[in-house]
Amino acid sequence: MPRYTVHVRGEWLAVPCLDAQLTVGWLGREAVRRYIKNKPDNGGFASVGDVRFLVRRCKGLGLLDNEDLLEVALEDNEFVEVGTSPDWRPVAERSSDSKQNKARDGDGVIEGDTMSPDFILSQPEGVYLYSKYREPEKYIALDGDSLTTEDLVSLGKGHYKIKLTPTAEKKVQKSREVIDSIVKEKTVVYGITTGFGKFARTVIPTSKLEELQFNLVRSHSSGVGKPLIPERCRMLLALRINVLAKGYSGISLETLKQVIKVFNASCLPYIPEKGTVGASGDLAPLSHLALGLIGEGKMWSPKSGWADAKYVLEAHGLKPVVLKPKEGLALINGTQMITSLGCEAVERASAIARQADIVAALTLEVLKGTTKAFDTDIHAVRPHRGQIEVAFRFRSLLDSDHHPSEIAESHRFCDRVQDAYTLRCCPQVHGVVNDTIAFVKNIITTELNSATDNPMVFASRGETVSGGNFHGEYPAKALDYLAIGVHELAAISERRIERLCNPSLSELPAFLVAEGGLNSGFMIAHCTAAALVLAIELLAACQGIEFLRPLKTTTPLEKVYDLVRSVVRPWIKDRFMAPDIEAAHRLLVEQKVWEVAAPYIEKYRIEHIPESRPVSPTAFSLEFLQRKSTKIPESEDL
């Protein structure tokens, strides 16, 4: 028998449906009838017949037609809302008071009603990514020691469910035994049998220890701002599970498995973006996370949209967590908000750094630059790992002996000795960004697999020890450094765009457009790039290629050009540019540029690095390539 959860004036009502042929209108009337029945004054209504209402989904906020059959319009256990809001009706109806429009509304509006103030009227950013969400079949086994940044990003995207390793389960059980012993023996231990912070010396009676944990979670849920998007909330929840799996938090295995079920069902608590303390860890965000787990506050899932947490959990066959002594503290102490967002940032930085080399190589080709600055011996005498790798990538993309380039051949005998800094110093500038990313990734990876509780539970010693592992300085300072590094990619990219747009430097039409003056071309896009995105350089370099035709560049760079042209056509005359920038930006975000060029870079690596000379493949190339399993067509002559 299908059942629906209906929101009416701040209350959630479960409405069973005995007949699949019943309509949305029936569901609205039945929900209002149940609402009126529960109110001493009938909710202010004379009868159900006097009530006019509209019905909409909680997921996606789409209006439903009252005449539609429930079996067609809704899924079993779907969440809907009955009520009205000025935004529900079309503009024509909102701006007209005609009797015709009122009659049309007559089947639908709880007159004068509005949404309850605690109802979330809009989905968080990024929910569209979950519109076609499919529950994953694969699992990642967490043990608290081996989670990678790539794994966490994949968990955030909903590619995997979570399970614990047998070793992790044993560690969690032994840790909990220490807590149970403390409670049984009535030992005075901070946060377990005492209050928190200034109340550390206040001993709490045994009968109040569970209430203490609930109160902790409620009182610390003090964040503000929009909720985290689903991907980031999933990352935060997954990372907290990983930390708890280490076995130093004192959480019970029963409770931890409940939390894992919540993650696997993609039930995501409302976690405000702002409010992390940093010096005392992510107390507020993690408290909001825990608040949802105990069935309080708001929660979202692909199935339900936003609703009260207890109803979302119930819709997925789950029960709210009942906190035992220490478990509230175990859930909220740590750096998982900073670290999970940092994990996302470092993975995005890795992707953009890889592709910046490809875009810059394309620009150098358009500007008829020389590859002499990427000579192996130059970089061998200043052997920074990132610098060496970037120079290698430039060689792999621009080596005209390996990839014949008509553009390079057209200026082979020119008298140019060297290029501008923005071109010949790419290995040095891009290189240190790559090294910065590697440094930050190492710190973030360590933090992913670190115990950040207080007090820490050491089962081998049978005791708890207070410390400061919750402090957020390590990931925070590393991410400051990452921001500095990524900024350099943007800064040098803007200077290369200047060279592309400046006819005295590029030997191309001003601002890369014909009929300059009538058309402004890339004039303002260049200004935008000064503050924003590498995508504009990619567009500008491809536009520069248009003025060098029919000459062709190297095979891998022609592939990049073809990729861009598959989503953005050449600029013949001025047009609305923002969609083009967004399309190029999407290619970079989805790492399509890297996917196209990477096989050529790796083939070049295999062919040009002697077996006798060991080279550690960088995290920026081979690892990604192996995960993507990108292949070069066998028929293609490289």
N, C-alpha and C positions, 0 to 999 in steps of 0.2 A: 504494500500500500504506500504510494508516494506521500511525502510530507514536505511542507514548505515552512520556512521560518520567515515571519512577516514582522516588519517594524512599523508600529503605529504610535505616533506621538511619544516617542522616547521609550516605548516598551517593545520587547521582542516576544512574539507569540508563535508557538508551534501549531500549525494547522494541518491535520491529516486530511487526505483526499480519498474518499471512498469510491469515487467514480471518475475514471480518466476522461470522460466526456464533459466534465464540468469546465467552466470557463474562468478566465482571469477575473472577470467581474464577480463571479461567485466567490473566488478566493478573497477579493477585497472586502466584499460584504461580510463574509464569514469572519475575517480578521477583525473588522470593526465591531461585529456582534460580540465577539469574545472580549474585545477591549471594553465595550460598554458594560458587559456583564460583570466585569471585575471592578467597576467604579460605583461608589455609593450614589453618585448623582448622575449615573449613566454617561459620564464624561461630558455632560452639557448637551447631550442629544436627546430629543424626544423619542426617537426610534431609529433603527437601522435604515429604514426607508427614507429618512430625512437627510441621510449622509450622502454627499457627493464626493468622489475621490478619483485619484489617478494612481496607477500602479507602475512602478519601475523596478528594474533589476538593481540590486546593490552592486553587482559586478558589471562595470561599464556604464551604469546609470541610464540604460536605454528604457524609454517608455514602452509599455505593453498595451496592446489593444484589448479592451475589456471583452470583446467578442471571441478572442482566440481561445482555442481549447488548451487546457493546461498541459496535456501530453505533448502538444506541439510547441507551445511557447516556453516551457520551463523544463529543466532537468529535475530529477528527484532530489529533494533536500536543498533546492536552490534558495537563496536569500533574496527577498524582495522588500520594497517599502511602499506603504500606502500613505498618501498625504498630498501636499501641494507645495509649490515654491514658485515664485515669479519666473524662474528660469525653465520651468517644466514646459510651458506652453510656447507655441510659435510666436514670433514677434507680432504678427498680424492679430493674433488673438489677445495678446497682452496689451496691445495698444487700442483695442476696440472694446466698447462697453455694450455693443449691440445685443439685442435679445437673441439673435441667431447664434452668436458665439457663446452666450451664456447657456443656451439650450444645448449646444454641442458639448460644453463642459459639464452639463448636468449629470452625466453618468460618472463624473470623475472627481470632483473637487471637494475636499473637506473644507468647507468655506471658512476663510479667515485663518486656516491652519498653516503652520510653517513647520519646517524640520526641527526636531528637537536640537537644542544647542550642542549636545554632545555627539550628534551624528556627524560623521565625516562626509562632507558633501562631494569631495573630489578624490579621485584616486591619486596615489603618489606618482611622481614622474617615473617613467620606465615601465608602468604596468602594462602598456601595450605589448611589451616583450613577452608577457605571459598570456596574451590572448589566445595563443595556440599551444599553451603549455601541455606537455605530455609527461606523465610521471616516469622518471627514469627507471631502467631495469638494472643498471650496473651499480655496484657499490664500491666505495673507497673504505678500506679498513683503517681506522684511526687507532694509534697507540700512544699518542702524545709526544712522539719523538721524531717522526719522519714525514710530517706534512710539508709539502712544497708550496711555493707561491702559485705555481701553475695549478696544483690540485685545488687550492682554496678558491681561485678564480673560477675553475670549472664547477666546484660545488655551488658557488654563488649563482652561476648561470643555470643551475638546475640539471646538470648533466649526470649527477650521481646521487645515490642515497648514501647513508652512513651506517656502518656497523663497527663494533669494537673488536679488537683482537683478543684472543683468550688471555694473553699476558696482561693486557690492559684491564680486563675484568678482574683478574686476581689482584692487581695492584689497588684497584678501587675498593675492593672488598676489605683488604687488609688495612687500608687507610681508614675506612669507616669503623672498623673494630676499635681503633684508637679513640675515636669520638664517642662511641657507645660506652667505652670503659670510663671516659672522663665524666659523662653524664651519670652513669651508674654510681660512680664513687663520689660524685658531687664535688669534683675538683674545680677550683676557681681558675678558669682559663678565659682569656680575652675573646669576646665575640661568641663564645659557646655558652658559658654560664654567667657572663657579665654583659653590661651594656657596651656601647660603642663610643669611641672618641673620648670626650670629656667624661662620659659615664662609664669608663673602663673599670672604675673601682666599685661600681654598683652591682652587687650580686643579685642575679635573677632567680626566683624560686623555680624549682624543677617543673612545677605545673604550668609555668608561664614561658618555658623555653621555646616552644613552637610558636606561640604568639609573638615572641621577640623577633623571630625570623621573618614572619609576615609583616610586622610593623617596620622592620628594617627596609624591606623591599618597597613598601608603600611610601615611606617617608623620603627615600632616596630617589624616587621616580619624579625628578624635578627638572627634566630637560624641556627645551622649548624649540619651536620651529617645525618645519615640515617633516614628515616621516621619512626615514631612509627608504630608498627605492628597494624593490624586492631583492635584487642581486646583492646589494650591500647588507641588507638584513640577514639574508641567508649566509653570507660570508661570516658575519659577526656571530651568528648562532653556531655555525659549524666550527669556528675557531674556538668558541667557548667550550664546546664539547671536546675538542682535541685537548685543551688544557686540563679539563676535568679528568680526561682519560689517563693523564700522567700518574694519578694516584697520590697527589699531595694536597688535595682539597678537602677530603673528608666527606664528600658527597656519597650517598648510598648508591649501590649499583642499580637498585630499583628505580630511584629517582632519575639517574642518568639515562637509563633506558627509556623512561618516559619522555625525557627531553629529546632523545634521538627520534622517537616516534613522531614528535611534533615537527622536527626538521624534515623527516621523510615524507610527511603529509603536506609539507610546504605551508604550514601555518605560521605566519610571521607577525610578531607583535608590533604595535605602533612604537617606534623608537625615534624620538625627535633627533634632528641632525645636530643640534647644539646643546651643550651642557657638560661635556667631558671636563673633568677637573685637571687631568694631566698629572699634577704632582701627587694626587691621591688616586691615580688611575682613572678608569672610565666608569666611575660609580653610577652616575646618572643614566647613561645609555644602557649599561648592563642591568640596572634596576628596572628600567622599562622592559627590557627583554624578559627578566624574571617575572615581572608583573603579568605579562601575557601568559606565561607558563602556569601561573597559579589561577588563571581564569579571570583576571581582572584587567581593566583597561580595554583597549581596542586591539583587534587582530585582523589580518587579511590573509586570504588564501585564494588561489586561482578559482576555486570552486565557489566560494562565498562572497568574494569582495570584502569590503569592510563591515564589521559587525562587532558586537561585544565579544570579548575573547571566549567567554564560556560557551557561547553559541557556536562559534567557529570550531572550537575543540569538539563539541558535541556532534557537529555535522560530520566530523571525520572519525567519529567513534572513539574519541579520546577523552580522558578525564583530567581536570586540573591537577597540577602537582600539589601534594600536601607536604609542606616543608617540615623536615625534622631538624633537631638542633644542629647548628652550624651550616645548614644547607642554603639558607638565604645568603649568608656571607660568602659561601662557596660560589654562588652564582654571580655575584656582583663585583668581586674583587679582581682587578686585572687591567690589562692594556689592550684588550681585544678590539675595541672600537678604533683606536689609533692604528693598531697593527693591521687590521683587516683592510681599512681604507688605504694604508700604506702599501699593502700587498697589491691592491688594485693599481695604485699609482706606479709602482715599480714595474709591473707587467706592461702597463701602457707605455711607460717610458722606454722599456726595452724594445717594444714594437716600433715606436716612432724613431728611435735611434737607428735601428736597422734600415728603415726605409728612407731616413734622411740621407744616408750614403747614396742610395739609388737615385733619389731626386737630384742631389748635388752633382752626381756624375752626368745626369742628363743635361743639367744646366751648363756644365763645363763643355760638353759636346756642342751645345747650341752656340756657346760663346767662342767656339773654335780654340779651346784651350789645349795645353800640352799635358801629356801624362808623365813628363820627366820627373815631376815633384813626387811621384809615387814609387820611384825606383826602390827596389828592395834594399840596396846598400845604405841609402839615406836613413831608413828607419831602423836598420840593424844597429846603427851606432847610437841610436836613442831608443832603446828597446822597451818602451812602454807597451804593454799588451794591447791596449785599446788602439793606440796609434798604428801599430803594426797591422792589426786586423782591418782598420778602416782603409789604410793604403792598399792592402791586399784586395779588398772589395772593389776599390776603384780600378785596380789593374784587371781584375776579373771581368769587369763590365766594359772597360775601355781599350783593352789590349787589341790593337788593330790587326796584329799578326794572328791572333786567335779568333777574333770576331771582326772581320773586315768591315770598315766604316767608310762610306763614300764621303761623309762629311770630313772625317779626319784626313782622308786622302786629298781633299780639295785644298788643304792648307799645309800639306806636309813640308813644303819648301819655303814657308814664310820665314820672316826674319825675327819673329818673336822669341825672346830668350826665356822669359818667365811670365807667369800670370799674376793677377792680383791676389792679395792675401786670402780673400774670400774663397778662392779656388784652390790655390796650392797649399794652403794651411788647413784644409779640411781634415787630413789625418790627425793633426795636432789638436784642433778644436773639437771635432767629433770624437776623437780618440779619448780625450779626458772625460767626455760625457759618458762614453761606454764604460770607462773605468769607474766613474762615479756611480753609475747604475749597478755595476758589479759589487762595489763596496756596500751600497745601501741594501742590495738584495741579500747579501750575507747577513747583515744585522737583522733585517726583517725575517729571514728564514730562521735565525736563532730565536727570535722573539716568538715566532709561530709555535715553537716547540719548547717554550719555557713555562715553568710554573710561576704564576704571578699572584698567588693568594697571600693572605695574611690573617691569622697565623698559618704557617705551613705545617702540614701533618707528615711526620716522618715515622712510617710504620716500623722500620727497622730499629728505631730507637724507642718506639712506643711513647712518643711525646710530640707536642706541638711547640713550634718556635716562632716567635714574632720577628718580622723583618720588614724590608721595604721593597720587595720585588714588584709591587704594584706600580711603582713610579714609572711615568711615561717618558722619561728623558731620552732613553736609548732610541726608540722608534721616532720620537718627535724630532730630535736633532738630526738624525739620519735623513728624515724627509725634508728638513730645511735644506740640507746639502743637495738632495735630489732636485729640489726646485731650482737651485742655483745652476745645476748642471743642465737641466732641460732648457732653461732660459737661454743658454748659449746656442743651442740648436736653432731656436727661434731668431736670435739676434743675427747670426751669420746668414741664415736663410733670407732674412729681410734685405741684407746687403747684396746678396746674389740677385734678388729680384730687382733691386735698383740697377744693377748692371744690365739685366735683361731689358728693362724699360727705358734705359738711357741710350739714345741712338749714338751718342759720341763714344760710348763704351762698348756697345753691342754690335754696331754696324747693322742693326735691324731697325725697322720703322719704330718711331717713338711710341712708347706704351703698347707696342706689339699689336698695332692695328693699322689697317689701310685707311686712307682719307682722314688722317689725324686732324683734329679741330672739329670736323663734323662728328667724328667718333672719339671718345676719350679712352677707349680700350682699358688697359690695366692700371690707369692712373690712380683711382681710389682704392682698388684692390691692393695696390702696393702700400697705401697708407694703412689699410686694415691689417695687412701682414705685419706691420711694425709692432702690433700689439697681440696678434693672434696666431695664425695657423700656417704650417708648412704646406698645406694643400694648395695655397696660392702660388707658391714657387713651382709646384708640380704642374699646375695649369699654365703658368707663364712659360715654363720650359717647353711644354708640348706646343704652345702657341708659337714659340720661336722656331720650332721645327718646321712649321708651315711655311715660313719665309726662306727656308733652306731647301725646300723640295725643288726638283725631284731627288736630291741627294738623300741617302738613307744613313742612319746611324748604325751602331752595332746591333747584333741580333737581340740580345737581352733588353737593350734600351728601346728597340722597336717594339718589343713585346709590351713594355711598360706604356709606350705611346698608344699602342692599340687598345690596351686596357682602359686608359683614360678616355680615348675616343669612343669607347663602347658606352660611356655614360655622359660625355660632354662633347658636343660638336665644336668644330673650329669657330673662332671669332671672325666673322666676315665684316660685321658692323655691330654697333652697340646693342646690347640686349640686357634684360634683367639678369644680373650676375650672381646674386645670392644662391640660387639653386645649383649653379655650376660649382661654386665653392663647397656647398654642402655635399654634392655628389663626390667631389674629389676627396673631401674630408672623410666620407664614409669608406672610400677605398683604403685610406690609411688606417682608419679605426679597425676595419675588418682584416687588415694586413694583406690585402689583395696585391698590393704593389710588391711586397716581399715574396709572396707566393709565386708570382710570375718570374721574378729575377733570381730567387734563391737557388733553383736547380743549376743555373749557369755558373753561379758563384761557387757552388760546391763541386761541380765538374771541373772547374778551373783549379780548385784547390787540390783535387786528386791528381790532376795532370802536372801540376807545377811545383808541388812540394815533395822533395825527395824522401823516400822511405827512411833513409838514414838520419833524417833531421826531424826529431819528434816535435810535433806541434799539438798543443792541447786545443781541441776544438772549443770555440767560445760558446757561451750560453746563448749568444745572440744569433747563432747560425745553425749548427748541426742539430742541436736538441730540438729546435722548433721544426726543422725540416723533417726529422724522424717522426715527430708527432703528427705532422700534416701528411706524410707519405707522398709528397709532391714528386712527380716524375716528369722527365723530359720525353716528349714523343720520340720513339725509336727512329722514326723516319726523318727526323729533323737533323740537318747537317749543322753542327756547331763549330 
